[in-house]
């Protein structure tokens, strides 16, 4: 019944591993089926070398396991919260990629400095506030998702135009139309984070990309009249 989303979740998790943004067991990807109200996610603590599609775990949007022999990722409640709040996304990934985590640990957004960033994200990649002690001690993973959702709502951010976020002191979460797109966004995030770090090292006062150039690059790829790629 869930073979298709298990396969897609498995493939996305292996993308994270191949991209080198989820070393050891530090990462997870999920693929949802909105009609069924469930998603498939990596099992907790299982090395990528041992993953198979049948080991993916099926969970509903409340975070309850529906199918599978293994325990789901410890980040499952975060995925569940994001799927519940962001109605147009079909995949979520979490990684501990080095450069993106560096910004998260510094508590800083990743600035939009050039067109590579603009092709991916319509403005800076935001960094949420740190979770409080109470949020950490009670339903930590669920509260991680709620902190992300609250930050986007309070700041009027469009999760479809900004497909990534940093959680302070933790790391990045990314999403997309499916798990493969979310994994690609996770890899792209790491590239633009590295570019930003190197740019700021060369010029600590490097300005953001001009708004007209940001608009051009983002909209030609993602806008209503996008013309990038093949029809």
C-alpha positions in Angstrom: 0.0 0.0 0.0 2.8 2.4 0.8 5.5 1.1 -1.6 5.6 4.2 -3.7 6.3 6.7 -0.9 8.7 4.3 0.8 10.7 4.1 -2.4 10.7 7.8 -2.9 11.7 8.4 0.8 14.5 5.9 0.4 15.8 7.5 -2.7 15.8 10.9 -1.2 17.6 9.7 1.9 20.3 8.1 -0.3 20.6 11.5 -2.2 21.5 13.1 1.1 24.2 10.5 1.7 25.6 10.8 -1.8 25.6 14.6 -1.6 27.7 14.3 1.6 25.3 16.5 3.6 24.1 13.8 6.1 27.3 12.0 7.4 27.0 8.9 9.6 23.2 8.8 10.5 22.9 12.6 10.7 19.9 13.3 8.5 16.5 12.2 7.3 14.1 12.7 4.4 10.4 12.1 4.2 7.8 11.8 1.4 4.2 12.3 2.1 0.9 11.1 0.6 -1.6 13.8 1.4 -4.6 11.7 0.1 -3.7 9.0 2.7 -2.6 11.5 5.3 0.7 9.8 5.9 4.4 10.1 5.1 7.4 7.7 4.8 10.5 8.6 6.8 13.9 7.1 7.5 14.1 4.8 10.5 16.0 6.2 13.5 19.8 5.6 13.7 20.0 3.2 10.8 23.2 3.7 8.7 22.6 4.6 5.1 24.6 1.6 4.0 21.9 -0.6 5.6 18.8 1.3 4.3 16.3 -0.4 2.0 12.9 0.9 0.8 11.1 -1.6 3.0 12.8 -0.2 6.1 11.1 3.2 5.7 8.5 3.9 8.4 5.0 5.1 7.7 3.7 7.8 10.0 0.5 9.9 10.0 0.4 13.7 10.4 0.0 13.4 14.2 3.3 11.6 14.3 1.8 8.2 15.0 3.4 5.1 13.4 1.1 3.5 10.9 3.4 0.9 9.3 6.9 -0.5 9.7 9.0 -2.7 11.9 11.5 0.0 13.0 11.2 3.2 15.0 10.9 6.3 12.8 13.5 9.1 12.9 13.6 11.1 16.1 12.8 14.2 14.0 9.5 12.7 12.9 7.4 15.2 14.9 9.1 18.1 13.2 8.3 16.6 9.7 4.7 16.0 10.9 4.3 19.6 12.0 5.7 21.0 8.7 3.5 18.7 6.6 0.5 19.8 8.6 1.2 23.5 8.4 2.7 23.8 4.9 0.0 22.4 2.7 1.8 22.4 -0.7 4.9 20.6 0.3 5.4 16.9 -0.4 8.9 16.2 1.1 11.0 17.4 4.0 14.7 16.9 4.8 16.9 17.6 7.8 20.7 17.5 7.6 23.7 18.6 9.5 25.7 20.0 6.6 28.7 21.8 7.8 28.3 25.3 6.3 24.6 25.6 6.8 25.0 24.4 10.4 27.8 27.1 10.9 25.2 29.8 10.1 22.7 28.1 12.4 25.2 27.9 15.3 26.1 31.6 14.8 22.3 32.4 14.8 22.6 34.1 11.5 20.5 33.9 8.3 22.3 33.0 5.1 22.2 36.3 3.1 21.2 36.4 -0.6 24.5 37.6 -2.1 24.3 36.4 -5.7 22.4 34.8 -8.4 23.1 31.2 -7.3 21.2 31.9 -4.1 18.5 33.8 -6.0 17.9 30.8 -8.3 17.1 28.7 -5.2 15.5 31.0 -2.7 13.6 34.3 -2.9 15.7 36.2 -0.3 17.8 35.2 2.7 17.5 31.8 4.3 16.1 32.7 7.8 17.4 31.5 11.1 14.8 31.0 13.9 15.3 32.0 17.5 16.6 29.3 19.8 14.1 27.1 21.5 13.5 27.8 25.2 14.4 25.4 27.9 10.7 24.5 28.3 10.4 23.8 24.6 13.4 21.6 24.7 12.3 19.7 27.8 8.8 19.0 26.5 8.1 17.7 23.0 11.4 19.0 21.7 11.1 17.8 18.1 7.5 18.9 17.7 8.4 22.3 19.1 11.2 22.5 16.6 8.6 22.3 13.9 6.3 24.8 15.6 9.2 27.3 16.0 9.8 27.1 12.3 6.1 27.5 11.5 5.6 30.4 13.9 8.7 32.2 12.5 7.4 32.0 8.9 3.9 33.2 10.0 5.1 36.1 12.1 7.4 37.3 9.4 5.0 36.8 6.5 7.4 34.4 4.7 6.2 32.2 1.9 7.4 28.6 2.4 7.1 27.9 -1.3 9.5 30.8 -2.2 11.8 30.1 0.8 12.2 26.3 0.9 14.7 26.2 3.7 15.3 27.4 7.3 17.9 27.3 9.9 17.0 26.5 13.5 19.4 28.3 15.8 22.1 26.1 17.4 20.7 23.1 15.5 20.7 23.1 11.7 18.8 23.2 8.5 15.4 21.9 7.5 14.4 22.0 3.8 11.3 21.1 1.9 9.9 20.8 -1.7 7.2 19.4 -3.9 8.5 15.9 -3.0 11.3 14.3 -1.1 13.7 14.4 -4.1 13.1 18.2 -4.5 13.6 18.7 -0.7 16.9 16.7 -0.9 18.1 18.8 -3.8 17.2 22.0 -1.9 19.2 20.6 1.1 22.2 20.2 -1.2 21.7 23.6 -2.8 21.4 25.2 0.7 24.8 23.8 1.6 26.4 25.2 -1.6 25.0 28.7 -1.1 26.0 28.6 2.6 29.6 27.8 1.6 29.5 30.5 -1.0 28.2 33.0 1.5 30.9 32.1 4.1 33.7 32.5 1.5 32.2 35.7 0.2 32.0 37.3 3.7 35.5 36.1 4.4 36.8 37.9 1.4 34.6 41.0 2.0 32.8 41.2 5.3 30.8 44.1 4.0 29.5 42.4 0.8 26.1 43.7 0.1 23.0 41.7 -0.7 22.2 41.0 -4.3 20.3 43.9 -5.9 16.5 43.4 -5.7 16.0 43.6 -9.4 18.6 40.9 -10.0 17.1 38.7 -7.3 13.7 39.1 -8.9 15.0 38.3 -12.3 16.8 35.1 -11.3 14.2 33.8 -9.0 11.2 34.6 -11.2 12.7 33.3 -14.4 13.0 29.9 -12.8 10.0 29.8 -10.4 7.7 32.6 -11.4 4.3 32.5 -13.2 6.0 33.3 -16.5 9.2 31.3 -15.8 11.2 30.4 -18.9 14.2 28.5 -17.5 14.5 24.9 -18.7 12.4 23.0 -21.1 8.6 23.1 -21.5 
